[in-house]
Amino acid sequence: MAAPGGAGARTDPFPRILLTVDLRDRAVPVPASAWEVVRRFGSEVTLCHVVMRPTASAGNETDGAPANAEETEMVAGLRTSAVAALQERGRAVPIKILHGDPGQRICEFAAFLGTDLIVLGPRPKSSFARSLRGSVSKYVLDNSRRNVLVLGD
């Protein structure tokens, strides 16, 4: 039987995944469990990190580029991780730095991209960062119209 949508149509349950990462923990910016989700579904993936500070860039079309040297360094490190983890896929992985309120920006950007699944990585280890990440997860779960997967610690 032919796949819905005609010959060659994708049958992935989540063709577009937005994988959120916390680049403040540079030792393990993307946990193995998050890469496994992406590999398992074979989906197109966009990685994003939200910086809680405003910049001159606003809006989904112009947001996403590093705004300073620190963010540029974060993206370079993440790109190396993405290539190592997903090299068998042979595709470039877009990496976006968003600015503003993390939960709100994740929901907005996922809607803008037409994301089918938002994957939120495990919470950071510090108690302050953990409480912040918990509120981001809750916000995304409560406000996104997309499927959401929150990975555990």
Helices and strands as residue ranges (DSSP letters): E 16-20, H 32-41, E 44-51, H 69-86, G 87-89, E 95-99, H 102-113, E 117-120, H 127-143, E 147-150
